[in-house]
Amino acid sequence: MRGYFGIGIEGVHKPMNLGALLRTAHAFSAAFAFTVAAAYERDERNLADTSDAAGSLPLYEYPDLARFWLPQGCQLVGVEIVEEAIELPSFRHPVNAAYVLGPERGGLSPDLIARCAHVVKIPTRFSINLSLAGALVMYDRLISLGRFAPRPVRAGGPTEALAQKAYGQARYLRPKADQPRK
Protein backbone atom coordinates (compact mmCIF):
# COMPACT_ATOMS: atom_id res chain seq x y z
CA MET A 1 0.00 0.00 0.00
CA ARG A 2 1.41 3.38 -1.01
CA GLY A 3 1.44 6.49 1.12
CA TYR A 4 1.31 7.15 4.82
CA PHE A 5 -0.98 8.59 7.44
CA GLY A 6 -0.89 10.21 10.82
CA ILE A 7 -3.62 10.85 13.34
CA GLY A 8 -4.09 13.41 16.06
CA ILE A 9 -6.36 15.26 18.44
CA GLU A 10 -7.06 18.94 18.94
CA GLY A 11 -7.56 19.99 22.56
CA VAL A 12 -7.44 16.56 24.17
CA HIS A 13 -8.25 16.57 27.90
CA LYS A 14 -8.41 12.87 28.75
CA PRO A 15 -5.03 11.12 28.66
CA MET A 16 -6.64 7.67 28.47
CA ASN A 17 -8.30 8.60 25.16
CA LEU A 18 -4.99 9.78 23.75
CA GLY A 19 -3.23 6.65 25.00
CA ALA A 20 -5.87 4.41 23.42
CA LEU A 21 -5.65 6.35 20.15
CA LEU A 22 -1.84 6.04 20.15
CA ARG A 23 -2.06 2.29 20.75
CA THR A 24 -4.55 1.89 17.91
CA ALA A 25 -2.49 4.10 15.60
CA HIS A 26 0.53 1.91 16.36
CA ALA A 27 -1.50 -1.23 15.55
CA PHE A 28 -2.68 0.25 12.22
CA SER A 29 0.91 1.30 11.31
CA ALA A 30 0.44 5.05 11.45
CA ALA A 31 3.53 7.03 10.49
CA PHE A 32 3.02 9.59 13.26
CA ALA A 33 0.58 10.99 15.80
CA PHE A 34 0.06 14.52 17.03
CA THR A 35 -1.78 16.76 19.46
CA VAL A 36 -2.74 20.40 19.04
CA ALA A 37 -3.40 22.54 22.13
CA ALA A 38 -3.48 19.50 24.42
CA ALA A 39 -4.29 19.85 28.12
CA TYR A 40 -3.70 16.52 29.85
CA GLU A 41 -1.39 14.86 32.36
CA ARG A 42 1.42 13.32 30.26
CA ASP A 43 2.15 10.56 32.81
CA GLU A 44 -1.40 9.19 32.60
CA ARG A 45 -1.28 8.75 28.80
CA ASN A 46 0.69 5.53 29.13
CA LEU A 47 -1.99 3.84 31.23
CA ALA A 48 -3.98 3.10 28.05
CA ASP A 49 -0.97 2.82 25.72
CA THR A 50 -0.07 -0.78 26.55
CA SER A 51 1.87 -1.26 23.29
CA ASP A 52 4.27 1.59 24.20
CA ALA A 53 3.32 3.35 20.98
CA ALA A 54 5.02 6.49 22.25
CA GLY A 55 8.32 4.55 22.04
CA SER A 56 7.67 3.40 18.45
CA LEU A 57 5.56 6.14 16.89
CA PRO A 58 6.61 9.78 16.60
CA LEU A 59 4.28 11.98 18.66
CA TYR A 60 4.33 15.66 17.75
CA GLU A 61 2.82 17.96 20.38
CA TYR A 62 1.93 21.40 19.05
CA PRO A 63 1.11 23.97 21.74
CA ASP A 64 -1.34 25.79 19.48
CA LEU A 65 -2.75 25.82 15.96
CA ALA A 66 -0.37 28.58 14.84
CA ARG A 67 2.61 26.23 15.28
CA PHE A 68 0.91 23.16 13.80
CA TRP A 69 2.39 21.92 10.52
CA LEU A 70 2.32 18.80 8.36
CA PRO A 71 4.76 17.36 5.83
CA GLN A 72 4.53 18.76 2.32
CA GLY A 73 1.90 16.89 0.31
CA CYS A 74 0.07 15.61 3.40
CA GLN A 75 -3.65 16.45 3.37
CA LEU A 76 -5.40 17.28 6.63
CA VAL A 77 -8.69 15.43 7.12
CA GLY A 78 -10.96 16.58 9.93
CA VAL A 79 -13.28 14.07 11.61
CA GLU A 80 -16.31 15.95 12.80
CA ILE A 81 -20.10 15.80 12.82
CA VAL A 82 -20.95 18.83 10.70
CA GLU A 83 -23.50 19.23 7.92
CA GLU A 84 -20.97 19.65 5.10
CA ALA A 85 -18.85 16.62 6.09
CA ILE A 86 -18.56 13.63 3.76
CA GLU A 87 -19.82 10.38 5.26
CA LEU A 88 -16.83 8.13 5.86
CA PRO A 89 -18.04 5.16 3.74
CA SER A 90 -18.29 7.50 0.70
CA PHE A 91 -14.88 9.15 1.22
CA ARG A 92 -11.81 8.42 -0.88
CA HIS A 93 -8.80 8.73 1.43
CA PRO A 94 -5.80 10.76 0.24
CA VAL A 95 -2.62 8.72 -0.25
CA ASN A 96 -0.82 10.91 2.30
CA ALA A 97 -3.13 12.11 5.05
CA ALA A 98 -3.29 13.31 8.62
CA TYR A 99 -6.60 12.78 10.40
CA VAL A 100 -7.57 15.07 13.26
CA LEU A 101 -10.32 14.55 15.81
CA GLY A 102 -11.81 17.06 18.20
CA PRO A 103 -11.74 17.01 21.98
CA GLU A 104 -14.07 14.89 24.08
CA ARG A 105 -16.11 17.86 25.25
CA GLY A 106 -16.58 19.60 21.94
CA GLY A 107 -15.70 19.61 18.30
CA LEU A 108 -12.85 20.74 16.13
CA SER A 109 -12.29 24.48 16.26
CA PRO A 110 -13.53 26.50 13.27
CA ASP A 111 -9.92 27.59 12.61
CA LEU A 112 -8.76 23.96 12.37
CA ILE A 113 -11.71 22.97 10.17
CA ALA A 114 -10.74 25.85 7.85
CA ARG A 115 -7.27 24.28 7.46
CA CYS A 116 -8.67 20.86 6.51
CA ALA A 117 -8.61 19.71 2.90
CA HIS A 118 -11.54 17.40 3.73
CA VAL A 119 -13.96 16.87 6.62
CA VAL A 120 -15.54 13.46 7.18
CA LYS A 121 -18.11 12.14 9.60
CA ILE A 122 -18.84 8.67 10.85
CA PRO A 123 -22.50 7.94 10.06
CA THR A 124 -23.71 7.42 13.63
CA ARG A 125 -26.77 8.89 15.34
CA PHE A 126 -24.62 10.68 17.92
CA SER A 127 -21.00 11.26 18.86
CA ILE A 128 -18.93 8.22 19.85
CA ASN A 129 -15.78 7.82 21.95
CA LEU A 130 -12.79 9.68 20.53
CA SER A 131 -10.43 6.68 20.37
CA LEU A 132 -13.16 4.51 18.82
CA ALA A 133 -13.81 7.16 16.16
CA GLY A 134 -10.09 7.21 15.37
CA ALA A 135 -10.03 3.41 15.08
CA LEU A 136 -12.96 3.46 12.65
CA VAL A 137 -11.26 6.05 10.45
CA MET A 138 -8.00 4.08 10.39
CA TYR A 139 -9.83 0.82 9.63
CA ASP A 140 -11.79 2.47 6.83
CA ARG A 141 -8.54 3.77 5.36
CA LEU A 142 -7.01 0.30 5.50
CA ILE A 143 -9.87 -1.47 3.74
CA SER A 144 -10.57 1.25 1.18
CA LEU A 145 -7.05 1.75 -0.20
CA GLY A 146 -6.77 -1.67 -1.77
CA ARG A 147 -4.67 -3.65 0.69
CA PHE A 148 -7.21 -6.47 0.66
CA ALA A 149 -9.14 -8.27 -2.05
CA PRO A 150 -12.49 -6.73 -2.94
CA ARG A 151 -15.45 -8.02 -0.98
CA PRO A 152 -17.31 -10.87 -2.67
CA VAL A 153 -20.82 -10.42 -4.01
CA ARG A 154 -22.20 -13.20 -1.81
CA ALA A 155 -21.98 -13.46 1.97
CA GLY A 156 -18.69 -14.82 3.25
CA GLY A 157 -15.08 -14.39 2.29
CA PRO A 158 -13.20 -14.49 -0.99
CA THR A 159 -13.26 -18.31 -1.21
CA GLU A 160 -11.57 -18.53 -4.60
CA ALA A 161 -8.63 -16.44 -3.44
CA LEU A 162 -8.32 -18.41 -0.19
CA ALA A 163 -8.45 -21.73 -2.02
CA GLN A 164 -5.91 -20.58 -4.58
CA LYS A 165 -3.57 -19.55 -1.80
CA ALA A 166 -4.12 -22.77 0.14
CA TYR A 167 -3.98 -25.21 -2.77
CA GLY A 168 -2.00 -23.31 -5.40
CA GLN A 169 -4.80 -23.76 -7.93
CA ALA A 170 -5.64 -21.21 -10.56
CA ARG A 171 -9.33 -21.68 -9.83
CA TYR A 172 -11.20 -23.39 -7.03
CA LEU A 173 -14.36 -25.19 -8.00
CA ARG A 174 -16.76 -26.39 -5.37
CA PRO A 175 -18.00 -29.96 -5.83
CA LYS A 176 -21.63 -30.28 -6.79
CA ALA A 177 -23.98 -31.41 -4.06
CA ASP A 178 -24.13 -34.95 -5.44
CA GLN A 179 -20.33 -35.30 -5.77
CA PRO A 180 -18.23 -36.30 -2.77
CA ARG A 181 -15.39 -34.02 -1.74
CA LYS A 182 -11.90 -35.33 -2.37
C-alpha positions as CSV (number, residue, x, y, z in Angstrom):
1,M,0.0,0.0,0.0
2,R,1.4,3.4,-1.0
3,G,1.4,6.5,1.1
4,Y,1.3,7.2,4.8
5,F,-1.0,8.6,7.4
6,G,-0.9,10.2,10.8
7,I,-3.6,10.8,13.3
8,G,-4.1,13.4,16.1
9,I,-6.4,15.3,18.4
10,E,-7.1,18.9,18.9
11,G,-7.6,20.0,22.6
12,V,-7.4,16.6,24.2
13,H,-8.3,16.6,27.9
14,K,-8.4,12.9,28.8
15,P,-5.0,11.1,28.7
16,M,-6.6,7.7,28.5
17,N,-8.3,8.6,25.2
18,L,-5.0,9.8,23.8
19,G,-3.2,6.7,25.0
20,A,-5.9,4.4,23.4
21,L,-5.7,6.4,20.2
22,L,-1.8,6.0,20.2
23,R,-2.1,2.3,20.8
24,T,-4.6,1.9,17.9
25,A,-2.5,4.1,15.6
26,H,0.5,1.9,16.4
27,A,-1.5,-1.2,15.6
28,F,-2.7,0.2,12.2
29,S,0.9,1.3,11.3
30,A,0.4,5.1,11.4
31,A,3.5,7.0,10.5
32,F,3.0,9.6,13.3
33,A,0.6,11.0,15.8
34,F,0.1,14.5,17.0
35,T,-1.8,16.8,19.5
36,V,-2.7,20.4,19.0
37,A,-3.4,22.5,22.1
38,A,-3.5,19.5,24.4
39,A,-4.3,19.8,28.1
40,Y,-3.7,16.5,29.8
41,E,-1.4,14.9,32.4
42,R,1.4,13.3,30.3
43,D,2.1,10.6,32.8
44,E,-1.4,9.2,32.6
45,R,-1.3,8.7,28.8
46,N,0.7,5.5,29.1
47,L,-2.0,3.8,31.2
48,A,-4.0,3.1,28.0
49,D,-1.0,2.8,25.7
50,T,-0.1,-0.8,26.6
51,S,1.9,-1.3,23.3
52,D,4.3,1.6,24.2
53,A,3.3,3.3,21.0
54,A,5.0,6.5,22.3
55,G,8.3,4.6,22.0
56,S,7.7,3.4,18.4
57,L,5.6,6.1,16.9
58,P,6.6,9.8,16.6
59,L,4.3,12.0,18.7
60,Y,4.3,15.7,17.8
61,E,2.8,18.0,20.4
62,Y,1.9,21.4,19.0
63,P,1.1,24.0,21.7
64,D,-1.3,25.8,19.5
65,L,-2.7,25.8,16.0
66,A,-0.4,28.6,14.8
67,R,2.6,26.2,15.3
68,F,0.9,23.2,13.8
69,W,2.4,21.9,10.5
70,L,2.3,18.8,8.4
71,P,4.8,17.4,5.8
72,Q,4.5,18.8,2.3
73,G,1.9,16.9,0.3
74,C,0.1,15.6,3.4
75,Q,-3.6,16.4,3.4
76,L,-5.4,17.3,6.6
77,V,-8.7,15.4,7.1
78,G,-11.0,16.6,9.9
79,V,-13.3,14.1,11.6
80,E,-16.3,16.0,12.8
81,I,-20.1,15.8,12.8
82,V,-20.9,18.8,10.7
83,E,-23.5,19.2,7.9
84,E,-21.0,19.7,5.1
85,A,-18.9,16.6,6.1
86,I,-18.6,13.6,3.8
87,E,-19.8,10.4,5.3
88,L,-16.8,8.1,5.9
89,P,-18.0,5.2,3.7
90,S,-18.3,7.5,0.7
91,F,-14.9,9.2,1.2
92,R,-11.8,8.4,-0.9
93,H,-8.8,8.7,1.4
94,P,-5.8,10.8,0.2
95,V,-2.6,8.7,-0.2
96,N,-0.8,10.9,2.3
97,A,-3.1,12.1,5.1
98,A,-3.3,13.3,8.6
99,Y,-6.6,12.8,10.4
100,V,-7.6,15.1,13.3
101,L,-10.3,14.5,15.8
102,G,-11.8,17.1,18.2
103,P,-11.7,17.0,22.0
104,E,-14.1,14.9,24.1
105,R,-16.1,17.9,25.3
106,G,-16.6,19.6,21.9
107,G,-15.7,19.6,18.3
108,L,-12.9,20.7,16.1
109,S,-12.3,24.5,16.3
110,P,-13.5,26.5,13.3
111,D,-9.9,27.6,12.6
112,L,-8.8,24.0,12.4
113,I,-11.7,23.0,10.2
114,A,-10.7,25.8,7.8
115,R,-7.3,24.3,7.5
116,C,-8.7,20.9,6.5
117,A,-8.6,19.7,2.9
118,H,-11.5,17.4,3.7
119,V,-14.0,16.9,6.6
120,V,-15.5,13.5,7.2
121,K,-18.1,12.1,9.6
122,I,-18.8,8.7,10.8
123,P,-22.5,7.9,10.1
124,T,-23.7,7.4,13.6
125,R,-26.8,8.9,15.3
126,F,-24.6,10.7,17.9
127,S,-21.0,11.3,18.9
128,I,-18.9,8.2,19.8
129,N,-15.8,7.8,21.9
130,L,-12.8,9.7,20.5
131,S,-10.4,6.7,20.4
132,L,-13.2,4.5,18.8
133,A,-13.8,7.2,16.2
134,G,-10.1,7.2,15.4
135,A,-10.0,3.4,15.1
136,L,-13.0,3.5,12.6
137,V,-11.3,6.1,10.4
138,M,-8.0,4.1,10.4
139,Y,-9.8,0.8,9.6
140,D,-11.8,2.5,6.8
141,R,-8.5,3.8,5.4
142,L,-7.0,0.3,5.5
143,I,-9.9,-1.5,3.7
144,S,-10.6,1.3,1.2
145,L,-7.1,1.7,-0.2
146,G,-6.8,-1.7,-1.8
147,R,-4.7,-3.6,0.7
148,F,-7.2,-6.5,0.7
149,A,-9.1,-8.3,-2.1
150,P,-12.5,-6.7,-2.9
151,R,-15.5,-8.0,-1.0
152,P,-17.3,-10.9,-2.7
153,V,-20.8,-10.4,-4.0
154,R,-22.2,-13.2,-1.8
155,A,-22.0,-13.5,2.0
156,G,-18.7,-14.8,3.3
157,G,-15.1,-14.4,2.3
158,P,-13.2,-14.5,-1.0
159,T,-13.3,-18.3,-1.2
160,E,-11.6,-18.5,-4.6
161,A,-8.6,-16.4,-3.4
162,L,-8.3,-18.4,-0.2
163,A,-8.5,-21.7,-2.0
164,Q,-5.9,-20.6,-4.6
165,K,-3.6,-19.6,-1.8
166,A,-4.1,-22.8,0.1
167,Y,-4.0,-25.2,-2.8
168,G,-2.0,-23.3,-5.4
169,Q,-4.8,-23.8,-7.9
170,A,-5.6,-21.2,-10.6
171,R,-9.3,-21.7,-9.8
172,Y,-11.2,-23.4,-7.0
173,L,-14.4,-25.2,-8.0
174,R,-16.8,-26.4,-5.4
175,P,-18.0,-30.0,-5.8
176,K,-21.6,-30.3,-6.8
177,A,-24.0,-31.4,-4.1
178,D,-24.1,-35.0,-5.4
179,Q,-20.3,-35.3,-5.8
180,P,-18.2,-36.3,-2.8
181,R,-15.4,-34.0,-1.7
182,K,-11.9,-35.3,-2.4
